[in-house]
Amino acid sequence: MERLARPVALGIAAMALVALLTRVGLSMQEDGRALGPTLWALGRYFTILTNLLVVIGLSAWGLGARAIGPSLLAGLTLAIGIVGVVFHLLLADLQDLQGLPLLVDHVFHSAVPLATVLWWLTLAPKHPIPATHPLLWLVWPLAYAVYAILRGLADGTYPYPFLNPEKLGWAGLVQSMAGLLVAFALAGYAMWGLARWLRPRQSAKPS
């Protein structure tokens, strides 16, 4: 299985990288900004940053990096899967894109999440993952939420309505973040259970 898993992982990383580079070019053209300010503006979004993590993580694993183990791959899959779910449930109606920007948006929010989840389900290694690790996978969304809110407080721009204390109030913001973290935790433990269930079946398949 690993002989197939690594090139597929590299293919997903390449797809995400092409979309990221295209989005950078489009943003520079649309906004008339230099590369540095463009990267700073795009770096506000969980979607962009998580797709970048997919590029780094799947490329590293696909090229044989030992530091990227089954738990990190599962946590990365969880994060990019949540990108797709949250977008289609909460954010899709806020978009009004056409042409190449729309295609890139679909890659970020649909193609990369779906491909990564399917890759993890069918090909990724699933050695035993400690039961505490789904809680560790919450570090990334929590760190991002704090970062996004602090940036918003500094410049008045919040990337997502569910992280905007000016609209939700601080009590509403805490409730919103708690709900998202609970959803992450439940999805994480579902993946943990799937990994335990799928591993013996994966091991039984010829490599």
ZIRA-V479303 format. One record per backbone hydrogen bond with DSSP energy under -0.5 kcal/mol. CO is the residue of the C=O (numbers start at 1). NH is the residue of the N-H. Records with the same first field share a line. If there is no record, write none. Layout:
CO->NH + NH
This chain:
1->4 + 5
2->6
3->7
4->8
5->9
6->10
7->11
8->12
9->13
10->14
11->15
12->16
13->17
14->18
15->19
16->20
17->21
18->22
19->23
20->24
21->25
22->26
23->27
24->28
25->29
26->30
27->31
28->32
34->38
35->39
36->40
37->41
38->42
39->43
41->44
42->45
45->49
46->50
47->51
48->52
49->53
50->54
51->55
52->56
53->57
54->58 + 59
55->59
56->60
57->61
58->62
59->63
60->65
61->64
65->68
67->69
69->73
70->74
71->75
72->76
73->77
74->78
75->79
76->80
77->81
78->82
79->83
80->84
81->85
82->86
83->87
84->88
85->89
86->90 + 91
87->91 + 92
91->94
92->95
98->101 + 102
99->103
100->104
101->105
102->106
103->107
104->108
105->109
106->110 + 111
107->112
110->114
111->115
112->116
113->117
114->118
115->119
116->120
117->121
118->122
119->123 + 124
128->130
130->133
132->135 + 136
133->137
135->138
136->139
137->141
138->142
139->143
140->144
141->145
142->146
143->147
144->148
145->149
146->150
147->151
148->152
149->153
150->154
151->155
152->156
156->158
160->163
161->164
163->165
164->167 + 168
165->169
168->172
169->173
170->174
171->175
172->176
173->177
174->178
175->179
176->180
177->181
178->182
179->183
180->184
181->185
182->186
183->187
184->188
185->189
186->190
187->191
188->192
189->193
190->194
191->195
192->196
193->197
194->198
195->199
196->200
197->201
198->202
199->203
200->204
201->205
202->205
